Amino acid sequence: MSDPAANSHVYAGWFVVDLRLLGFVTLVSAFLTLGLVALLMRAKRWHEYATAFVTIFIVVMILSILVFNRVARYPVFSIETMFSLP
């Protein structure tokens, strides 16, 4: 069947999430998205507002997490330890 030596590169790890920072990033992203949708979109249908909100929210959320993880060096998500599985 399968050779156990072929699967020698299987790893697992402990991931840490800073819930306070994640909550802050989520709130800032939501309010920034609401502001952008309110300023940039006028007289549209409700599904266009919903689509724009979800799209802008996801982009702002990802950019905020990247800024905190890379630039500010205050990680929202971090890998505590990595270890190989037997």
Helices and strands as residue ranges (DSSP letters): G 4-7, E 11-17, H 19-40, H 46-66, I 67-71, E 77-84
